[in-house]
Amino acid sequence: MPKRNRVFTGGNTMLESLGLSGAAASVYRAMLDRPGAGVAALAADLHLTVGQVHAGLEELAALLLVRTSSEHPGQMRAVSPEVGLADMIARQEAELAARHAQLAASRAAVTRLVADRAESRTAHGERLLGMDATQARLEELARGVRAECLGVHPGTGHRPEDLAAAQSANAGALARGIVIRSLYQDAVRNVPHTVAHASWVLDHGGEVRTAPIIPQRLVIVDRAQALVPIDPTDTRKGALHVTEPGLVGALCELFDQAWATAVPLGAARAQDATTGLSDTERELLRLLGSGLTDDTAGQRLGVSSRTVNRLMASIMERLDASSRFEAGIKAAHRGWL
């Protein structure tokens, strides 16, 4: 029996985490172990049907993990993990980078659009001054929601009393079967009272996801009206209630892009299979590499300067770098930036 590549000693879990189905992962492993084995032999070894093996081969071909065999006409050969999986991860990283760039562009466009509208009050928008006015409008929206409520909640400074008010407003909507999706930053996973609130939302049928960096504070109701802060740096000043279709549509698109790159609260954030970086560490490197200070980068990530220093110390240790400058050079050389 050929010796299995060390990358597979944990079974198919790693391959499935890269997006392969269980059947495709099994077929790929078997082809590496038995070069030249035909479809029938693979099906017999794996206790799969011939149709399942063919489906697995089609999936592997789409991911460029198998190629036509030159030695065995009419058969496929497995591309080595060192080449195939590395190329696959590189493509996924490029796709993720493109999605993050699109999200950043959308965030900037929406910020400009909101700023242009914030000074005017028309039939399509209303300024709500102060937290009381904003909270009263949120309660009205919660009572009137018909299908869906989307929320973006950046930072980690969510006050227990504000979360309690939100919980009270959401309880009735969740009981009526309203879809509630809440987006937080990864940093809140270390804030017990925010995690408790998010867990309550999950227990009552809502959805909660987190990401290292998310858009400004935002509430969207039935994709027809939204609340955005008048001043994103101080949300207690009040909010702008928006109903103009063009602006609400842009806000919905921004939320959908951010939601697609986020991870459910109950799921652990996996480290990058190639670099070993978490999403937060990768974002930190990108932010610091763009020239931001520790304090500003920490604010964007919702973490303290102490956490920024701890994360950078860990990255420097992995890079065997004695300074941040050296770490930046080595990270760029390895393609981490």
N, C-alpha and C positions, 0 to 999 in steps of 0.2 A: 504494500500500500504506500503510495507516495506520501511524503511528509507534508502536512498542512502548513500553509503560510501562517506565520505568527499573527497576522492581522485578523485571522478568523478564529483564534482560540476561544473567543467569547461567544461563538455561535453566530447566528444571523443578525443579532441585535444591532451591531454597528452598521451593517449594510442597510437594514431597514430604516435606521435613523437617517441615512442618506437619501431615502425616498424610494428604495426598492421594495417591492412586495415580498412576502415570505417565500413564495414559490420561485420568483426570479433570483432571490438571494441564494436559495438552495441549488438552483440550476447552475449559477455562476461558480459556487464553491465546488460542485461536482465536476464541472468542466475543467477547473484548475487542477483537481486531484486526478482526473482521468482524461488527459488530452486525447482526442481522437474518438471518444465515446459518442455513438450516435444517439438520436432522439429516443429510440426504443430502449437502449441500454440505460440512458439517464432516467427515463420514466420508471424502469424496473428498480433501479438503485434507490430512487427517491420516493417510491410508492406514490407516484403521480400518474395521471393519464397522459397520453401522448399530446392531447390538446393543451393540457396545462403546461407541458414542457415547451410546446411551440409558442404559447402566450408569453412564457418567461423569456424565451429567446427574442421575441419581438420587443419586449420591454428592455432587455439588455442591449439590443441593437440600437434602440432609440437613444440610449444613454452612452453609446459608443464603447460598451464594455465587451462586445464580441465582434469578431470580423470573419469574413469568409476564409476558410482554411485553404491554403495552397497545397497542403499535403494530402488532405482528405476531401476530394471534390464533392460538392453538395452538402458539406457540413460546415459548421461554424467553429471557430476557436476562441477561447477566452483571452482577452487582453490582460496582461499581468496587472495586479493591483497597483504596483509601483507607478505604472503609466496610466491605466484606465481610471482608477479611483482618484489619483492626483488631478487628472484633467477634469474629471467630473466635479470635484470640489472647487477647482478653479472657476469652472463655469457657474456654479452656484454662487460663489463669492462675487463674481462679476454681476450676476443678476441681482443679488442683494444690494450691491453698491449702487446699481442703477435705480433700484426702488428707493433707496435712501436719498439719492440725489433728487429723484422726482418728488419725494416727500418734502425735502428741504425747499425746493423751488415752489411747491404748492403752499408751504407754510409762509414763505416770504410774500407770495402774491396775496394770500388771504390777509396777512398782517397789514399790507399796504391798503387793501380794499377796505378793511375795517377802519383803519385810521382815516381814510378819506370820508367815510360815512359818519364817524363818531361825532363830528361837530354839528351835524345837521339832524333835524327831527322832521320826518315826513310821515306820510300815511303808511310807509313801509318800515319805519323804525322809531323806537321810543327810548329816550334816556331814562334810566332808573338810578336815582342818586342814593347812595348808601346801601348798607347791607340789609336793612329792614325792607326797603322797597324791592330789592333784588330777591330776598327770601320770599316775600309775599307773591311776587310774580312766579317764582319757581313752584310754589304751592298751587297756584292757579293752573299752571301748565301741567303739573302732575295729575290734577283732578280731571283735566280735559284731554289728556293723551288718549289716543285711540288704538295705536298699534305699537309704537316704538319710541324709546327715549335713549339717546346716545349722550355720553358724558366723558369729557377729558378733564382729569384732575391732576395737574402737575405739582411737583414739589412733595415734601414730606411733612409740612407744617399744618396738616389738617387737624383743626381743633375738635376735641371729642364732642362739644356741644353742637358744632356745625354738622358733624357726621350723624349725630342723633336726630337733628332736624331733617337731614336728607333721608334717613331711615324711615322716619315717620311719614314723609311725603311719598316715599317709594312703596311703602307697605301696601297701600290700596291699589296702586297700579300693578304690582306683581300679583296680587290676589286676583285681579281681573285678567291675568294672562298677558299683560303688556311685556314686550321684549325690552329689557334694559341691558345695555352694554356700557360698561364703565372701564375707562383706560387710565391706568396709573403708571408712575415711573417705577422701575425695578427697585429703587431705594426704599419704597414703602414696605417691601417684604421684611424689613428689619424694624418696622414701627408697629408694635403690638396692637394699639387701638385701631389703627387703620386696617390692619390685616383682619381684626375681629369684625369690623364693619363690612369689609369685602367678603369675608366668609359668610356673613349673614345674607348678603345679596346672593351669593352662590347657592346657599341653602334654600332660598326662596325662589329659585328658578332664574335668577339673573346671570349674566356673564361678566367676568372680570379678566382683563389681560394687563400685562405690564410690558414696558419697553424702556431701554436706557434713557432715551430722549423722546418726548412727546410734544405735540403742539400746545399752544396756550389754553387756558381754561375755557371750556366750551360746553354748552348744553344744547342739544338739538331734539326737537319734539316732532315726531311724525314726518320728518324731513320737509317740514313746511315752515317752521319758525325756530329761532335760535336765540340764545343769550350768550354774549361775549363781553368780557370786561372792558370798561371804558379805559382803564389803565392796567395793562397786564402785569406791571410791577407792583401794583397795589389794588388787588381785586375788591377790597373793602370800600373803594370809592363808588362803586356801582357798576351797572351793566348797561349794554345796549341791547334792546329787544328787537330782533330783526325778523322781518317777514318777507322781504323782497326776494323773489324766486332766484334771481341770479346769484345773490350773495349767499343765500341759504344753500343753493346747489354747490357753490365752491366750498363751503364749510363741510358739507356732507362728503364731498370728494376727499377733502383733507382728512376727515375722520377715517374714512374707509381705507385710505392708504396707510395711515398710522396703525389701524387695527390689524391690517394684513401682516405687518412686520412684528406685531407684539406676540407674547406668549401667554397662554392661560395661567392664571395665578397658581393653580394647583400643580402645574408642571415645572420641573426643575429646568433652569436654563443650561443647556449643554454647552461645553466648551468647544471651540472650533477644533475640528479633528486634525487640522494641519498645524495651526499655530499654538493651540492650547489656550487661546485668549477667550475670555467671556465677552459677551456683547458690550458690557459696560467698560471693560478694559480696552476693547477696540475703539469704542467711541472716545474714551479718555485720550488715547494716543492721537486720534484724529483731531480732537479739540486743541490739545496742547501743541500739536504739530502745526496748527493754523495760527498759533501765536497767542492764544488765550492764556490768561494767568490761571494759577491753581484755583483761586476763589471763583473766577468766572466760569471755568470748566466745571467746578463743583456745583455751582448754581444751575448750570444747564443739565447736569446729571441728577440733581436733587440730593447731593451728598456733601459732607463737610470737607474742609481743606485737609483735615486729618485723614479722612478716608482716601482722598486723592493721593496724599503722600504714601499711605499704606499700599494702595494699588500700584503706584509707580515703583515702590521698593520691590514689590513682588515681580513686576515686569523686568526691572533691572537685574534681579537675581537670575531670572530665567535666561536673560540675554547675556549674562556674565559681563555686565557693563558697570563701570565704576562711577559713571556720571550720567545725568540725563542726556547730555549732548551725545555721549557715546551710545547710549540706549537708542536715541533717535536715529543715529546713523545705522546701527545694526538692525533696528526694526524696519527701516526703509530698504536695507539690503535684502532682508528676508521677505519683503513684500507684505509686511504687516500694515503699512500705511497706505 
